[in-house]
Amino acid sequence: MNNNPLQKRVSIEVSLARPQSSKQSLPRLCVVGVVPFASPIISELSPGALIRRSNWNGRDPFVEQVRLTSIAQASLLPGIDANHPSRLKDSVTSILEMGCNEVDCILVRVPGVYSAELTNQSVVEMLMGFFSEIPGAMIVFPDAGGPWARAWSLDRERMLHPDQSRNLMDCIQTYGPLFAENFQLGFMDMVPDAPQDIIHTLNNIQGYDIALCSWTGDMDGMFKHGWRCGSAFLAGYINKRVDVVTQSLVGHEIPLVGGRKIIANRARLLTSSGPLPYADMLSDNCAVLSIDSRGRKAQVTSEYTLRRPRYEWSIPVIRTVKAIHQSLRQAADMFVFRPVKKVEAVALEKTVEMVLNPFYERGILVGAEGKGRPSVIGEALPSHTQPMLSVNLSAMVRPWCQNISLKVMVRSGEDPVIENQS
């Protein structure tokens, strides 16, 4: 009998396993785009990625939502070097390379419609139904404002397509209202333009739940990354950092992977270095990413959204308030078919307090005076025409000292309504 443990046979198996994602979980980040009609159907080549899709007969418009977990899957998307340039492939690849385990893509194909035509009626109609199924997500449009140039240039006229500003405004005005309804935040890129035209564009797109992103920084860094989708990098960074919901993003550094290989021009060694100048109005209205001289990272220098009033709604503020609104809506949904009685009003009040408790315990939500618990008052409003249950909420959102006053109304058989009373 051999008792020497070193002489025993040992079998060791080594394998790599990609983290499994539950298809039932709602996406935190979703990239939206129009792909050429004849492009590969990802849900057929990679059935495990399918979340949902419309009926497909090979002739009519078709849309699929897929959950991608590998760069190999992303390679099926159209790139900036295609016949109809798109930033979809680079954006999804960049998000995955940043360390995100997965990214959802909603891909629309319509005969004769290409990447920049996001406001085509058929595209909009198909996307509306899919957006309502992903409440609370960050929605990235890499090709909003397209068609985009294949490279960045100091000469903005060489980069700007004649229809880019109009395309961006149409895209924001078309999809902006949907983001408000579905507790979502949109991410798009500001198009390159002259300062006076930038002012005109920004004045026409205010009032929407959208973060408009813009690059700035060192010249070599801009040549390397300035053509890419900055909003994809910012949304990908937020998606990866689950701990920054309420934390300001200003000063955070986003790693930049990929980009174009740049051959250094010796003539530039004789010129002044440092960040390229950009219009101040971008910093006051957009999320600005400043690329360092080596093109390896970008620092967030501004984080404003387009929501009114200006300068009050940064990305973390709007995401926090939307999370609160979504929690209230979910609580109210349970009472849609309840009778309008005092006991049900009290139950609704206690349910709202319960769903808000995590925000209170984390110090995000306090009383309207800056201390104590938020004020939640429920009441039953009997009526022959429109009986309903309602809850009035008064609170302050910290650390920004943003006061909110909301009224949640639940009518029998109808979707709950949340009104801003402030």
Buried (B, 14 or more C-beta within 10 A) or exposed (E): EEEEEEEEEEEEEEEEEEEEBEEEEEBBBBBBBBBBBEBBBBBEEBEEBBBBBBEBEEEEBBBBBBBBBEEEBBEBBBBBEBEBBBBBBBBBBBBBBBEBEBBBBBBBBBEEBBBBBBBBEBBBEBBBEBBEBBBBBBBBBBBBBBBBBEEBBEEBEEBBBEBBBBBBBBBBBBBBEBBBEBBBBBBBBBBBBEEEBBBEBBEBBBBBBBBBBBBBBBBBBBBBBBBBBBBBBBBBBBBBBEEBBBEBBBEBBBEBBEBBEBEEEEEEEEEEEEBBEBBEBBBEBBBBBBBBEEBBBBBBBBBBBBBEEBEEBBBBBBBBBBBBBBBBBEBBEEBBEBEBEEEBBBBBBEBBBEBBBEBBEEEBBBBBEEEEEBEBEBBBEEEEEEBBBBBBBBBBBBEBEBEBBBBBBBBBEEEBBBEEEE
